[in-house]
């Protein structure tokens, strides 16, 4: 249980990092103050997409179930099944958070492109 806590705390702390992305933008001829304002507004839009935490929690639950099922099918004991469920939860939760963060990053970049910036990444 302690190991799970040590893994999940850092993972969930970065759950909203996707919205704070600072894409690489060609700044030639760009007003820095206007860009800073636009970036902040685009990041605010991205935070409205709460998929990172929801996706992480959903995928963690699916991972726990899949891990427990795998442990059961493999003929594991209660302890082994719990360990397999824990690993499944960590993997599933991490994948869900990654996908949610990527969605938020895409919102920021799409927003900036829509405002006329040349986003390079």
C-alpha positions as CSV (number, residue, x, y, z in Angstrom):
1,X,0.0,0.0,0.0
2,X,2.8,2.4,0.8
3,X,4.5,1.7,-2.5
4,X,1.2,2.5,-4.3
5,X,0.9,5.8,-2.5
6,X,4.5,6.7,-3.4
7,X,3.7,6.0,-7.1
8,X,0.3,7.6,-7.3
9,X,1.0,10.9,-5.5
10,X,3.6,12.2,-8.1
11,X,1.5,10.9,-11.0
12,X,-1.7,12.7,-9.8
13,X,0.3,15.9,-9.1
14,X,1.2,16.1,-12.8
15,X,-2.4,15.4,-13.9
16,X,-3.0,19.0,-15.0
17,X,0.4,19.6,-16.4
18,X,-0.9,19.3,-20.0
19,X,-2.8,22.5,-19.7
20,X,0.4,24.3,-18.7
21,X,2.3,23.4,-21.8
22,X,4.4,26.1,-23.5
23,X,4.6,25.1,-27.1
24,X,7.5,26.1,-29.3
25,X,6.2,29.1,-31.4
26,X,8.0,31.0,-34.1
27,X,8.1,34.4,-32.4
28,X,9.3,36.3,-35.5
29,X,7.1,39.4,-35.7
30,X,5.0,38.4,-32.7
31,X,4.1,40.9,-29.9
32,X,5.4,39.2,-26.8
33,X,2.7,40.7,-24.5
34,X,-0.1,39.7,-26.8
35,X,1.3,36.2,-27.1
36,X,1.6,35.9,-23.3
37,X,-2.1,36.9,-22.9
38,X,-3.2,34.5,-25.7
39,X,-1.1,31.6,-24.2
40,X,-2.7,32.2,-20.8
41,X,-6.2,32.2,-22.3
42,X,-5.5,29.0,-24.3
43,X,-4.1,27.3,-21.2
44,X,-7.3,28.3,-19.3
45,X,-9.4,26.7,-22.1
46,X,-7.4,23.5,-21.8
47,X,-8.0,23.3,-18.0
48,X,-11.8,23.1,-18.8
49,X,-11.0,19.8,-20.4
50,X,-10.8,17.7,-17.3
51,X,-10.0,14.5,-19.1
52,X,-6.6,13.9,-17.5
53,X,-7.9,13.1,-14.0
54,X,-11.1,11.3,-15.2
55,X,-9.2,9.3,-17.8
56,X,-6.5,8.4,-15.2
57,X,-9.0,7.3,-12.7
58,X,-11.1,5.3,-15.2
59,X,-8.0,3.6,-16.7
60,X,-6.6,2.9,-13.2
61,X,-9.9,1.1,-12.3
62,X,-9.8,-0.9,-15.5
63,X,-6.1,-1.7,-14.8
64,X,-7.0,-2.9,-11.3
65,X,-9.7,-5.2,-12.6
66,X,-7.5,-6.5,-15.4
67,X,-4.6,-7.1,-13.1
68,X,-6.8,-8.9,-10.6
69,X,-8.4,-11.0,-13.3
70,X,-4.9,-11.9,-14.7
71,X,-3.7,-12.8,-11.2
72,X,-6.8,-15.0,-10.7
73,X,-6.5,-16.7,-14.1
74,X,-2.8,-17.4,-13.4
75,X,-3.8,-19.2,-10.3
76,X,-2.3,-16.7,-7.9
77,X,-3.0,-16.5,-4.2
78,X,-4.8,-13.5,-2.6
79,X,-1.5,-11.7,-2.1
80,X,-0.4,-12.2,-5.7
81,X,-3.8,-11.2,-7.1
82,X,-3.6,-8.0,-5.0
83,X,-0.1,-7.3,-6.4
84,X,-1.2,-7.9,-9.9
85,X,-4.2,-5.6,-9.4
86,X,-1.9,-2.9,-8.0
87,X,0.4,-3.1,-11.0
88,X,-2.6,-2.9,-13.3
89,X,-3.9,0.1,-11.5
90,X,-0.5,1.9,-11.8
91,X,-0.1,1.1,-15.4
92,X,-3.7,2.0,-16.3
93,X,-3.7,5.2,-14.3
94,X,-0.4,6.4,-15.8
95,X,-1.7,5.7,-19.3
96,X,-4.9,7.5,-18.7
97,X,-3.2,10.6,-17.2
98,X,-0.8,10.7,-20.2
99,X,-3.7,10.6,-22.6
100,X,-5.5,13.3,-20.7
101,X,-2.4,15.5,-20.6
102,X,-1.9,15.1,-24.4
103,X,-5.5,16.2,-25.0
104,X,-4.9,19.3,-22.9
105,X,-1.7,20.1,-24.8
106,X,-3.5,19.7,-28.1
107,X,-6.1,22.2,-27.0
108,X,-3.4,24.8,-26.2
109,X,-1.6,24.3,-29.5
110,X,-4.9,24.3,-31.5
111,X,-6.0,27.4,-29.8
112,X,-2.7,29.2,-30.5
113,X,-2.8,28.1,-34.1
114,X,-6.4,29.4,-34.4
115,X,-5.1,32.8,-33.2
116,X,-2.5,32.9,-36.0
117,X,0.6,31.7,-34.3
118,X,3.1,29.3,-36.0
119,X,3.3,26.4,-33.5
120,X,6.3,24.3,-34.3
121,X,5.6,21.2,-32.2
